[in-house]
Amino acid sequence: MPQAEPLVQGFHRPIEGERWIGVPVTIEHVLAAGLFKGRHRDPFDRMLAAQARLEDMKLLTDDRALAALVASSGW
């Protein structure tokens, strides 16, 4: 997609500038995501919540369903 090319070429610059890091998905993350008791069905959101929990990171969201999932997990 030609419109995406400038974004893809410069993708790492702002991430490195903020000193953000990628978090690989591990088996532990997968298992934790599957054990959430909430009704939230989005697997990507469940994975984000599991990674944040296991890696002791804060998860910031304005998604009410995701916030409810995090709240139901006992954090």
Residue, then its C-alpha position, 0 to 999 in steps of 0.5 A: m500500500p503506497q499510503a503506508e510506506p512512509l509510516v512503515q519506513g519511519f516506524h522505529r524512530p518514535i518508538e526508539g525515541e520514547r525508549w519503548i520495547g516490544v514484549p514477545v508473547t510467551i506461553e505464560h502470557v497465553l495461559a494467563a489470557g485464557l484464564f481470565k474469568g471476565r466475558h471479554r472475548d477479544p483475544f488481543d485484548r486478553m493478551l494485552a491484559a495478561q502481558a501487563r499483569l505478568e510483566d508488572m506493567k501498567l495497561l492504559t485504556d479507554d476501552r470499557a470492555l478491556a478495563a472491565l476485564v482488567a478490573s475483574s482479574g483482581w488487580 
